[in-house]
Amino acid sequence: MSAAQEPHARTAPAVTLPGRPCSAAAALHVVGEKWALLAVREIFFGNHRFEAIARNTGAPRDRLAARLRSLEQAGVVERRPYNERPPRYEYHLTESGRDLAPVIRALLDWGDRWVLEDRPVVMVHEPAANAAGRADEDAHAHDLDAAWICRTCGEEVVMNTLTVDVRAPGWDRSGPRQPAPSDD
């Protein structure tokens, strides 16, 4: 089991949803509303204060406040005080929230390819420093061109190499399995 597959302490309350048991459905229950993901995007971009998040998402203030509360309850963001009088808080991503970075990147990539003609936001990769604390001579900041790599075999993942293994009891790829007709 890779580090990405190892279980973490659950931060969001467990939910029971109608339909197919699925982690994607459970994740969307927590972060699938437009304003929730846009708030995560803004915090990921470094905007931690409510005013900046509201301005940059265009969210109605009451809706944004509700989304930030639900993200906090789910363990995706945490509030940190930055002013005592009056009390004011900043929002920061937790480990759970930081793990949404590939989701934000995937949505940016998809929007760049299928929705917008120009790229209004580009993620830039700044190569990590070597053991001596310096970037390699050939390393330089560049637009991110990320690939989906399998940690087990090291190969790039493409859609025609994937299959689905449904492990939820009573379900298969087509949906819920019907009980065998009885001989009664």
Phi, psi and omega in degrees: 000128181282167179300325180291335182266346182295139181293143175250166174296128180293130179258327179271147177298143178296141181234150172247120184243154175290158177087196184299129172297122188199134178295329178296316179296318179295320178295317179295331176298327181272313189237010188280351178280140186313310185291332178295309181293325178291326175295317177300317178303312182296318179294320176300323179285354177103008178265107189256345184263147185308314183302316180292319180296316179297313181299316188277342176266333186077011182287143170300138187302319181293320179293318179298316178301318179295319180294318179296322176297316181292324176294324176293315179298328180277355178081019180271324176232161173229147177267138176232131180291141173234353178211134181275316183231110352287158181295126179225147185230151170252158178249133179229148178284139172275183175303317178302315179293319179297330178290353175276355181306316178295331177293314179299315179299316180297319178294321176298312181300315181296316178298321177297321184279321191245348187240309185256152177275329179252160178259095183287338178225130179234129175278134182247132179264125176249106185307143182292155177289152177282185184301332180277359179089006180245147175288145176302153183303321183276351182282139177206157178294141181205159176301136181290128173233079187278153176234159177267111185246133176284123181289337180285311185252348179082003181273153173290138181269130173235154189304322184286000176256005183256143169231168181247128176246100182280120183249359179288127181304133177083007182234150168226186185300328183277346180138202181292137177284137178278137176297146179297139178299139181276160180272010182292000000 
